[in-house]
Amino acid sequence: MNRSRFLSDLLSTIFERRYSASADVDKRPIEELCRSLLSGTGEVTGLKLARAVVSRYALLDRDEKQAFFTFLNDELDVDTDTVAAAAENYSRERTPEHLEVLVRTAEPVRQELLRRINQAPGATAKLVAMRLDLLDILDAEPSFGRTDLDFVHLFSSWFNRGFLVLRRIDWDTPANILEKIIQYEAVHAIDDWDDLRRRIEPQDRHCFAFFHPVMPDEPLIFVEVALSKGIPASVQDVLAEERDILDESQADTAVFYSISNCQRGLGGISFGNSLIKQVVEDLSRELPHLKTFVTLSPIPGLKAWLKELDGDEPDPGPEDIVGAVERAADTGDTTELEQLSNDLRYLAAWYLIEEKRSNGLPRDPVARFHLGNGASVHDIHALADISPNGLRQSGGVMVNYLYDLSRVEQNHEEFASRQVVAQSRAVQSILRAGPPDNKTRKTVNG
């Protein structure tokens, strides 16, 4: 442990012990504690009250938490009459003083409360967990979305890229963090410690994660990278237990095959864009012989979309393909899917390129993420993930998104301004060719 980290932990421990007792004896309701925290100006008093609020919240049950969020949402909302008066004053006379009043009154009081709560040691992580509780009841109480906007606003500042630290995850990383990598892996489950070791210890395997200084033992997001010669066509090749380890000097391609967000309470705060760009930059500097940066990504909305299509067409219509996918997921036998590989590739290409939301952006969330980062749809592979999860989610199909450093900026601008989906000639060829007998194409095109 380095000296600065040791000193930080020591001071934090002393502070925790100094103020925990005083926080524990304050038995006032949490709403009263919050009002006192908002009205106080002394730093020491504020720290004690913030600690008390954090401690009290941890003891609330679900109904009490809902009542607390009702208090935040209603009592600590903006005063619209005051805002209107401040806006009128500023409209009449645009002085810095009037602007200061307008800005202050236009901000919900709960934002200031959350800032003051954040004074307590360890409170940032507790506020992230608090927002997770809020998200869990948001469907039942959609009006709480007003309070959620304030969490997002503050977290966007507190977790700004400038505060994040990129760390390499390897076999020397502390065990408590490695355990969380296993726990948080959301794309390709890590079965055990041996599986984790195969992903992070060999010289042709890398893992990188973003951390925040106030949550040093909690990864925010991480990416797993395989170095290879050429672009792999399946995750089975990447994760094979028995494979030849490639000397990293022989690799020409970096494959981002898994990106996992770790903190649900930070949902809506984008880290992935910065993570990929930072990892590409670091790998390019460390291994200048790497020429290709590409993902091997799932297509999480593909199967659901297939089930929505009209299944009345003759074989191999989408209904038949969904049935084949489900049988393969249940039995592990992919023979039937092998015969439908071209149809699956065609349907996946159509879904990624042509299926859009009402705002003109691709329907698939992973596609929106990578295309928004400036990547292009490079190639599509059937039977690329034949795990039960891969089959049930994407019919076993995966896609490569290519990060061509010479075109990333242009791709991003065209996607952001005109929703243009950058795509390779290979993907265009898949769409032009269609499935072998054109039955599936007829179903998709209506």
N, C-alpha and C positions, 0 to 999 in steps of 0.2 A: 504494500500500500504506500502511495507516495505521501510526502509530508503534508501537502496542502489538503489532500483528501482526509488524512488522519486528523488534522487540526479542525477541519470542518465538522467531521463526525463527532469529535470531542466536544466542541462548543455546542453542537446541536443537542448532544446528550445532556450536558450541563443545563441547558435551557429547558429541555423537556422535564428534567427532574425539578428544576426550580419552580416551574409554573404549573405542573400537572396537579399538584395538591390543591392549589387555590382554585383551579378550574373544576376539580371534582366536587368541591363543597358548594359550588354555586348551583342550587337546585331550582332556580327560576325556569319557567317555560322557555322553550327555545325562541319563541317569538319575542318575548321580553328581553332575552339576551341580545337578540339582533337589534332591537330598538336602542338598547343601551350602547351597543357597539357603534351604531350610526350616530348617536348623539355625542359620544365621547370624543375628546381631542387628544388626550394624553397618550403617548406611545406605549408606556408600560401597561396602563389600563386597557388600551386597545388590544395588546398582545394577549393579556389574560382573558379578555372577553372572547377574542377570536378562538383561543384554545378551548374555552368553555363551550362555544357554539359547535365546534368540531366534535368534541367529546359527547355533547348531548345528542347531536344528530345520529351518531353511531348507535345510540340506544333506542332510536325510534323504530316502531314497527311499520308495516306498509301503509296502514291507514293514517298513522301519525305523519309519515313522510308526505302523503298526499295532502294532508292539511297544511303542512309546512310549505309545500309548493303553491297551494292556494293563497297562503299569506304572501309569498313572494310575488305571485302573479297579479294579485288584486291590490293589496295594501301598498305595495312598493312599486306600483306602476307609475307612469308619467302623469302629471297633472296637466290635462289638456288645456284648461283655461289659462294656467300660468304660462304654458308654452305659447299659446296664441297671443297673449299680452306681450311676451318677450319678443315674439316674431314681429308684432306690429311696431314695437319700439325700435327694433333694429331696422325695419323697413323705413321708418320715418327718419332715423338718424343712425347711419352705419358707423358707429364708433366701436373701438375695441371693447369698451366696457359693456355695451349692449350685446355685442356678439358673445362675450364671455357668459353673460346671463342666459342668452338663448341656448348656447351649447350645454350649459350646466343643467338647465331645466328640461331640455329635450331628452336627456339621458335618464332612463328609468333608475329609481333609487336603488333597485336591487343590484345594479351593476356596481355601485359603490359598496354595497354590503359584501358582495363577493370579493371585491378587492381587499376589503378589510379582513374578511375571514382568511384570505390568503396570506396574512401576516403570520399565522400560526405555523410552527415547524411542521413540515410534512403536509401542509394543507393543500398544496396544489394537487397531489395525488388523491386526496380525499375529495376535492371538488370534482375531479374527473370521475370518481366513483359516484358522487352525488348526481352528476349529469346522467350517468348510466341508469340510476334509479328513475330519473325524470323521463328518460327515453322509454323505459319499460311501461310507463303509465300514459304515455303521450297519446296513444291510439284511443284510450278511453276518455282522455281529457284533452281534446285538440286545442283548447284555448291556452293550455300550458306552453304552446308553441311560442308565445310571446316571451316567456321566461327562457325558453331554450335558445332563442335568438341572442339573448344576452350572454349565455354561456359560450355560444359559438363566437360571438364578437370578442369576448375576453380571451378565449383560448387561441383564437387566431393571432392575437398579439403575443400572448405568453409563449406560444409554441411556434413563433416565427422562425423561419429557416436560419436566421442569424444566431439563434440560441441553440440550435441542435448540433449535436456532436456525432460524427460518423465513426463507428468503431468496427474493426474486423472481429468477427466471431470465429474463434478457432478452438482447438482442443485444450488450449491453456486458459480459455475464458473461465471465470468462476462458475462453479457447478450450479449455483442458484440461477444464474442467467441462462445457462444451457438448458436447465429444466424448463424455463419459460419459452425457449425456442421450440422445444418439443411440444409444449402445451399450446402455443399460439399458432403453430403451423396450420394454415387454413386451406392449402391447395393439395398437397401430397402428404398425407399423414406420416409422421415419423414414428415407426413402430416401437423402437427401443433405443438404448444408448449405442448399440452397435450400428444401427441405421443412422443415427445422428453422426457418429464418427466417420462413417463412409461419406457423408455429405460435407464435412468441414475440415477433415484432416489431410486428405491427399493434396498434392501440389496442384492438381488440376480441378480442385473444387474450392470455392470461396463462399463466404457468407458475410454480409455487411448489415449493420443495423444503425438506426438513428436513436440517440438517447437525448434526454434533456437533463441539464445539470441538477435540477431539483428532484429528478427521479432517476438517479444514476443506475439503479438496478432493475429498471423497467424498460425494456425495448419498446419503442413506439411503432416501428415498422421494420421489417427486415427482408432482404432479398437473397436468394440462393443462386449461385452462378456456377455453371459448368464450363470449363475450357475444353474445346474440341477442335478437331480438324474437320471443317465443314459443318453444316447445320444438321443436327440430329432430327430424325423424323418421328421419334416417339420418346416419351418419358421413361418407357421401359429401358431403353438404351442408356439413358442418363443415370437411372437409379439402379442398374443391374448390380447385384452383389458380386458376381464374378465378372470383372471387366479388367482390361489392361489399363493401368494408370498412365496417362499421357504426360510426358515431360512438358512442362508449361512452355518451354522454349519452342516446342513443335506446334503449339496451338495457333490457330489463325482466327478463331471464333470464340466469343464470349456469349453464352446462352443464359439468359435470365429465365429460369424455369419455375420459380415460385416467389411470389411477393405476398407477404402476409401483414395485414394491419393487426396490431396487438391490443390496442386499447379501444374498446367499443365506446367508452365515454368520450372519445375524441373523434367520433364519427362526424364526417363533414369537414374536418380539418385535413387538408391535403398535404401528405408527406411524400407520396410515391413519385411525383414528378421530380422533386428535388433529389430524392434518393437515387433514382436511375441516372440522372445527369451527373451526380457526384461520383457514383461508382464508375460510370463510363470514363469520366475524366481521370479518376485515380488509376484505373486499369490501363488506360491509354498511356499514362505517364510511366507506370511501372513495367508494362509489357508492350512496348511500342510496336511489336510485330503483329499484334492483334488488328485485324482489318475489318471484322464483321461483328456487330453487336445486335443481337436478335433475341426475342423472347420465344418461349414455347409455352403458349398460353391456353387455358381452357376457354370454352365458349359457354358460359353458364346459362344463357337464356335459350340455347338451341333446342333442347328437347321440348321445353314448354311451348316454343313457337311451332314445332312440328306437330304437337298435339292439337294446336288451334287450326291447322290447315284442314281443308276438306279431305276426308279419307275415302271418298266414294270412287276415286279413279282406280282403274285396274293396277295390278302390281307393276312396278314397286312404288305405290303411293306412300305418302308420309305416314298414314295409319299403319301400313305394313312395316315400315321402317321402325316406327315406335315400338311395335310389338316385338320385332327382332331385337331391338335394343334392350327391352325389358327382359326378354328371355335370356339374352347374353349376360345381363347383370345378375340374374337369379342363378344361372347355371355355371357361368364362367366359360361357356363354349361360344366362341366368336365366329364359328364357321359360317353361320348365316350372314353375319355382318360383313365378312370378307367378300361375299358375293354382291353386297350392296355398297362397296367402298366408293365407287364412282358417284353413285347417287348421293351418298352422304357428303362427299366433297362438294358436289354441286349445290346441294341444299345449304350447306354451311357457307359457301361463298355468296350465295344469294342473300342469306340472312345477314351476313356481315356488311355487304356492300349496299344492298337495296332496301332492307327493312329499316324504317326510320320512325322516330317518335314525332309527335306533333310539331316540335320545334326544329325538325329537320336533321337532328343528330341521330346517329345509329342507335338502334334499340338495345344492343348488347352493351352492358356496363363496362366490361373489360375493353371492348373496342373503343368506347368513348374515351376511356382513360389513356390508352396508348396513342390513339390518333390525335387526341388533344395535346399530347406531348410532342407530336411531330413525327411519329412513326408511320410506317406504311404497312398495309396487309401484304405480306410477302409470299406465303405459301400455306396450304391447308393439307393436313394429314389425317386420313382415316385410321382407326385402330391405333391411335397415338397414345391413348391412355385407357387401357383395358381393365383398370381397377373397377370395382363395383361403383365407387363414387364417380369416376370418370365416365363410365357408361351411362349411369342414371342422369348425370348432369348434361353431358355434351354428346352422348352417343359414341363416346370414345374418340371424338374428333378434337384435334387441337390446331392452333394457328400460330404461325410465326409472324410477329410484328418486327419489322426491320427498323433499326435506328441508324439510318445513313447520316453520318455527321455532316455531310455536305448539303443535305436536303432537309434536315430536321426543322430548321427555322422556317423555310418556305412552306413545308407541309403544315406546320402549325398555323401559320398565318392563313393559308387557304382553307384549312378546316375551321378555324375560328370565325373567319369572315364569310365564307360561302358554303360551309359544311361539305367541302370536297374530301372524299375518302381516297387518300393516296393508296395505290394498289400496283402490284407488279404485273408484268405481262403474263406470268404463270397463272395468276388468279383470273385475269381477263380471259385467258384461254379456257379455264375451267368453266366459266360462265358461258362463253361462246359455244363450247362443245355440248354442254348439257349432259344429262344422263343418257345411257346408251339407247333407250327406246323412246325418249322424249316424254314418257308418261308423267314423270315427276315434274318436268318443266311445265307441262300443261297445268298441273295442279297449282304450282306456285304462281304462274302468270294469270291464273283465273280463267 
